[in-house]
Structure formats: structure tokens, C-alpha cells
Amino acid sequence: MRMLPVLLIAALFCLMSTFATARAETITLAADEWAPFNSVPNIQPEGYMVDVVREIFKSHGIEVVYHMVPWQRALEGSRKGEYTAAVGPTRDEAPYLIFPKEELARNRLSIWVKKGNRWRFTTRNSIESISLGVIEGYDYRKWLNTYTKKNRNDRTKIQFVAGAKPMEMNIDKLLAGRIDAVVDNEAVIRYTAKRLGVLDRLELAGHDSELAFCYVAFSPANPRSSEYARILSDGITKMRKNGRLKQILDVYGLKDWKDQ
């Protein structure tokens, strides 16, 4: 009879361990704010990239935790394995990460000025006449990366910001007259400026023609990263076929990047 309590305790312990193991798998995402792609954690809407990843991994019993941190910290933390994945990198800016086959955005640079400024982006050389606000660690295509690196210490040409909300910082600087223009994805600038209530104070000065592809990319330090990348790619493909991706994008007023 004395063995019964011992056996019961052992059985309960095994059951609790099994339950804990079943709940244990979690992946962590990291990025700075880049709405509507990814926004503030745990406040709706979180951004469609986060929505897509959450839904796909939830269907596999995996919880997603999303952290908003400065971009360089997100990349370096993902490289080291502090985070499972970074949200939004291109292959060029983080070649050490493990990328899925399917991207989650196509990015074309847009350049914006304060309303009333007559300067326009007509050629790539035209930026040499302005002070351009950029974000530390971002991939701005090879030609602009080269220009920002060359002029890094010349604030009349380039000014860097960093932090969890860098686009807000650059828009504030633009409206205060501390820089002449900002550059980023058009949807990001429109979304951020609209949320700040200042979209009517900005003007689109032009687009660059080169496209880049943005992903949720996984840590090389995590042994399951290749599997996670496959799960994500398969999930995106499935969502596109069954219409769920369109439903998520509709919330943000966006269209499937492959249809544009």
C-alpha cells in the first residue's frame, strides 16, 4: 500500500512534465517598429508579418513572442540565438540568417519631403544636394548604402537615427527642418505619418526603381531554424492559396505583393 502514493506521485510528475513539454515550444521574433509590416507588440494591429507568423506557427502548436528592439540589436540577437528570428531583413543585410523560400514583402524605396519643398528625386545623384535621414543598419540598396557610408560623417548629406521607433524620429526631424528628406518603404512612411497625424504635411518626392525582398529570417544558432523556415514558407503558400493572406492584408489596406 505504501507504494501507491509513490506511484501516483510519479505518474503525476510524468503527466506534468509531458504537459509542460507540450507547452514549452516558443519562438521569439525581434525587430524595430516598421508598421504596417510589424508594429508594437501585443497592441493590435501588430503588423501583418507578425500576424502571418503567429497564425502559421500556432497551427503547429508553437507560440510566438514578439519583441520590439533597435534594428541592429534584432539582427545581432538573431545571429547569436538570443531571438529565433528577425522580422523584415533582406538577404543582403543579414546573409548569415536562415531565410525561407517565401518572402513576406517586396520593398521599393520612396523618398519624402516636407510639404512645400520643391526638391524631387529624379536621379540617384539628386540626393547629393539634400540632407537625407536614414536608419542605422537598414539595407537601402547597394547604391544608397555606398553613399551613406561614404558620407556618414557629413550631416549636411546624411543623418542616422537608431532606436525602437526610428521612422517616427526621422519624420519628427523632417518636420522640424533638421533634415530635407526621409527614405523608406512608401507604406511604412504613409502608415507612420498617418498615425502621427502629419501625413498631410509630407509629400512624396519620388521612388527608386530597384526592388528588395523582405523576410522573416531565422537564427543560425538555432538547430531548428531550417525547419522553422520550411514551416513558414509552406504556411505562406497555403495562406495565399486559401485566401487567408488576403484577409490579413485587407486589415492593413494592403495587397499581395506578388499581385503588384
C-alpha positions in Angstrom: 0.0 0.0 0.0 2.9 2.3 0.7 3.9 2.1 -3.0 0.6 3.6 -4.2 1.2 7.2 -3.2 4.7 6.9 -4.6 3.4 5.6 -7.9 0.7 8.2 -8.0 3.2 11.0 -7.4 5.5 9.5 -10.1 2.5 9.3 -12.6 1.5 12.9 -11.8 5.1 14.1 -12.2 5.3 12.4 -15.6 2.0 13.9 -16.7 3.0 17.4 -15.6 6.3 17.0 -17.4 4.6 15.9 -20.6 2.2 18.8 -20.3 5.0 21.3 -19.7 6.9 19.9 -22.7 3.8 20.2 -24.9 3.5 23.9 -24.0 7.2 24.6 -24.0 7.9 25.4 -27.6 8.2 29.1 -28.2 9.8 31.2 -30.9 10.8 34.8 -30.4 10.7 37.5 -33.1 12.6 40.8 -32.9 12.5 44.0 -34.9 12.2 47.7 -34.6 8.9 49.3 -35.5 8.2 49.1 -39.2 4.4 49.4 -39.5 2.4 48.1 -41.3 4.8 45.2 -41.6 5.4 44.9 -37.9 4.3 47.3 -35.2 4.1 47.5 -31.4 4.0 44.1 -29.7 0.7 42.9 -28.1 -1.2 46.0 -29.3 -3.5 45.4 -32.3 -2.7 45.7 -35.0 0.8 44.2 -34.6 1.6 44.3 -38.3 0.8 41.8 -41.0 4.2 40.0 -40.9 3.7 39.2 -37.2 0.0 38.2 -37.8 1.1 35.8 -40.5 3.9 34.2 -38.4 1.7 33.9 -35.4 -1.1 32.1 -37.3 1.2 29.8 -39.1 3.2 28.6 -36.1 0.1 28.5 -33.9 -1.3 25.8 -36.2 1.9 23.8 -35.4 1.4 24.3 -31.6 4.2 26.8 -31.4 3.8 30.1 -29.5 5.2 33.3 -30.9 6.7 36.0 -28.7 7.5 39.3 -30.4 9.9 41.9 -29.1 10.4 45.5 -30.4 14.1 46.4 -30.2 16.5 48.6 -32.2 17.2 47.0 -35.6 20.9 46.3 -35.2 20.1 44.6 -31.9 17.4 42.5 -33.6 19.9 41.3 -36.3 22.8 40.7 -33.9 20.5 39.0 -31.3 19.1 36.7 -34.1 22.6 35.9 -35.3 23.6 34.9 -31.8 20.4 33.0 -31.0 19.0 35.4 -28.4 16.0 35.6 -30.7 14.7 32.9 -33.0 14.1 35.3 -36.0 14.3 38.8 -37.2 11.3 40.4 -38.9 11.9 42.1 -42.2 15.6 41.7 -43.2 16.7 41.3 -46.8 19.2 38.7 -47.8 21.9 41.4 -48.4 21.6 43.0 -44.9 21.7 39.7 -43.0 23.2 37.0 -45.1 24.2 35.0 -42.0 20.5 34.3 -41.2 18.5 31.3 -42.5 15.9 32.5 -45.0 12.7 30.8 -46.0 11.9 30.4 -49.7 8.9 32.8 -49.4 9.4 36.4 -48.7 6.8 38.5 -46.8 7.2 41.8 -48.6 8.7 43.5 -51.6 10.3 46.8 -50.8 10.8 49.7 -53.2 12.4 52.8 -51.7 10.4 56.0 -51.6 11.8 59.5 -50.7 9.6 62.0 -48.9 10.0 65.7 -48.2 8.2 68.3 -46.1 5.2 69.7 -48.0 6.2 72.8 -50.0 9.7 71.6 -50.6 10.2 71.6 -54.4 13.1 69.1 -54.4 12.4 65.9 -56.3 14.2 62.6 -56.6 14.9 62.5 -60.3 18.1 60.5 -60.4 20.2 58.8 -57.8 22.7 61.6 -58.0 20.0 64.1 -57.0 20.2 63.1 -53.3 23.7 64.8 -53.2 22.0 68.2 -52.9 20.0 67.3 -49.7 20.3 66.1 -46.1 18.8 62.6 -46.1 17.5 60.9 -42.9 18.3 57.2 -42.7 18.1 54.4 -40.1 21.1 52.8 -38.7 21.6 49.2 -40.0 19.0 49.3 -42.7 19.6 48.0 -46.2 18.9 50.8 -48.6 20.1 49.0 -51.8 23.8 48.9 -52.7 24.0 52.3 -54.3 22.5 54.2 -51.4 24.4 52.0 -48.8 27.6 53.1 -50.5 26.5 56.7 -50.5 25.5 56.7 -46.8 28.8 55.0 -45.8 30.9 57.5 -47.8 29.1 60.5 -46.3 28.4 59.1 -42.8 30.2 62.0 -41.0 28.8 64.7 -43.2 25.5 65.8 -41.6 24.7 68.1 -44.5 24.2 64.9 -46.6 23.3 62.0 -44.2 21.9 61.8 -40.7 21.4 58.4 -39.0 18.9 57.6 -36.2 18.5 54.4 -34.2 16.0 53.1 -31.7 12.8 51.1 -31.5 10.8 53.8 -33.3 13.2 55.2 -35.9 10.7 56.3 -38.5 8.9 58.4 -36.0 12.2 60.0 -35.2 13.0 60.8 -38.8 9.6 62.2 -39.5 9.9 64.5 -36.5 13.3 65.6 -37.7 11.9 66.3 -41.2 9.1 68.4 -39.9 11.4 70.3 -37.6 13.7 71.2 -40.6 16.7 69.2 -39.3 16.8 67.1 -42.5 15.4 67.6 -46.0 14.1 64.2 -46.8 13.4 60.7 -45.4 13.7 57.4 -47.3 11.9 54.1 -46.7 9.2 51.9 -48.0 6.2 54.0 -49.0 3.7 52.0 -47.0 5.8 52.5 -43.9 6.1 56.2 -44.3 2.4 56.7 -45.1 1.3 54.4 -42.2 3.6 56.1 -39.6 2.8 59.6 -40.8 -1.0 58.9 -40.8 -0.8 57.5 -37.3 1.1 60.6 -36.1 -1.5 62.8 -37.8 1.0 64.5 -40.1 0.6 62.8 -43.5 -0.8 66.0 -45.0 2.4 67.7 -44.1 4.5 65.4 -46.2 5.0 65.0 -50.0 6.3 62.1 -52.0 9.4 63.2 -53.9 10.0 60.0 -55.9 10.8 56.3 -55.9 13.9 54.3 -56.7 13.3 51.5 -59.2 15.2 48.7 -57.6 13.2 46.1 -55.6 14.3 44.2 -52.5 12.6 41.2 -50.8 12.0 41.2 -47.1 11.6 38.0 -45.0 11.2 36.7 -41.5 14.7 35.1 -41.2 15.9 32.6 -38.6 18.9 32.3 -36.3 21.9 30.2 -37.5 22.4 29.4 -33.8 19.1 27.5 -33.5 19.2 23.9 -34.7 15.5 24.0 -35.7 15.8 27.1 -37.9 15.8 25.3 -41.2 12.6 23.5 -40.1 11.0 26.8 -39.0 11.9 28.4 -42.3 10.2 25.5 -44.1 7.1 25.7 -41.9 6.9 29.5 -42.6 7.3 29.1 -46.4 4.7 26.3 -46.6 2.3 28.3 -44.4 2.6 31.4 -46.6 1.9 29.4 -49.7 -1.1 27.8 -48.1 -2.4 31.1 -46.9 -2.1 32.6 -50.4 -4.0 29.7 -51.9 -6.9 29.6 -49.4 -7.3 33.4 -49.3 -6.3 33.8 -45.7 -3.3 36.0 -46.6 -5.6 38.4 -48.5 -7.9 38.6 -45.4 -4.9 39.6 -43.2 -3.6 42.2 -45.7 -7.1 43.7 -46.1 -7.0 44.7 -42.5 -4.0 46.9 -43.3 -5.3 48.2 -46.6 -2.6 46.3 -48.5 -2.5 44.0 -51.5 -0.5 40.8 -52.0 3.0 42.0 -53.1 3.1 39.2 -55.8 0.0 40.7 -57.4 1.6 44.1 -57.9 
